[in-house]
Amino acid sequence: MRSIRPSRTARRGAGARRTTSPVLTAVALASVLALTATGCDSGDAEADARPPASVSPGDSDGAGGTGDGRIRIPDDIRRKLEEHGIDIDKWRNGAWKDWNKDDWLREAGDYINPIIKGLWDPERMRRAEDPDRGVDDNDLSGDQGVTDPAPAPVKARAVPPAYRANAATAGKVFFDSPEGSMVCSATVVQDPARPGRSNLVWTAGHCVHAGKKGGWYRNIAFVPSYNDAGRSAARLRDAPKDEVIPHGVWWGDWVQTSQQWIEQGGPTGGQGAPYDFAVIHVTPEKGGSGKSLEETVGAALPVDFDAPPVPEVGGITATGYPAAPPYDGQLLYQCQDKPGRLSLSASDPTMYRIGCTMTGGSSGGGWVRTDSDGELVLVSNTSIGPVTAGWLAGPRLGRDAEALYRNMSRKYGGR
């Protein structure tokens, strides 16, 4: 089965070549499931209370005021950086490329993501590809008889441009890993602590943290309505910048994911798959305007943690930027289907599963249903899928996901 995981951006330059490593491929569960994984969590309440760290590379001492769009690094965060041996100037000038395992920050309170202005330019974003790795999908021995028959494939449909009008909450998450630059999909969600002015983004845990054998990914950023005009890859090379990134680049200044993902998630998913979700708090790279992400894109989805049991859910629409063939990662697609159940372990929550032909790169993209009031609500995100690309599965969001979301809103979202 195919790993529905982050797509990798090929690194270019003297001597550079494309590589695919098992370190970041989706994890096989019961020799079957390949998951796109890189999760982070907020299991440490004290650590979660710390403010995020960001810095503008144009600010040599990291102490710029907010009036000019530069971001100040609080003294406690600066001390924290120093404790980890991180020099901000060296970091933004390339030290972040050092992935020494002993220095790879892993714990919830270790998340550090200083802004590097201009790092995510349209050309670097455009190179997102999927290594197209997967495992056998014939063994579901861990399901304890709960899994429903595999759904019939549903062909993904292209979302009409402009994406700002037809899928305003959708976008891409970009980040750097030991294997190179990668990409996922994500959704703007509401912030209970800041109605109408949310800076929160929902994605998969594996799109921010490598799981039990790794740590936090770096240079995590969100681009809403990426490639707004729906240009082909060839035409995107010459596209105006305001079409590629119509709402700018928003850096993840703090992230939370499930502790289960951090402890159990693996290069290809692992037992963390049913908890493969994350919330990112973002801040604009350019700063300045004072507008929130929600105000900028014009929408944000509520998150439903009380969705009915799988057989009663009705139709779900999954949205994302698939990158493995026959897709190229530049266009936004959707699938709509009635979900069935997928169980990886008797002790873990049952996941949603729908028919869908989207591939790697769509990981983290939102799953949306219409509730009893006719309102669109987010109920899951893309996590895993088969080699044959006929279906997708996502976690059912319950109490663990709600606790993470409300903790994020309470401590960070109100800004």
Beta strands, then each sheet from edge to edge (+ up, - down):
strand 1: 7-9
strand 2: 34-35
strand 3: 128-129
strand 4: 157-158
strand 5: 170-177
strand 6: 180-189
strand 7: 200-203
strand 8: 218-224
strand 9: 250-257
strand 10: 265-266
strand 11: 269-270
strand 12: 278-284
strand 13: 316-320
strand 14: 333-337
strand 15: 340-342
strand 16: 351-355
strand 17: 366-370
strand 18: 376-381
strand 19: 384-385
strand 20: 391-394
sheet 1: 3+ 1- 6+ 5- 8+ 9- 12+ 7-
sheet 2: 2+ 19-
sheet 3: 4+ 14- 13+ 17- 18+
sheet 4: 10+ 11-
sheet 5: 15+ 16- 20+
end
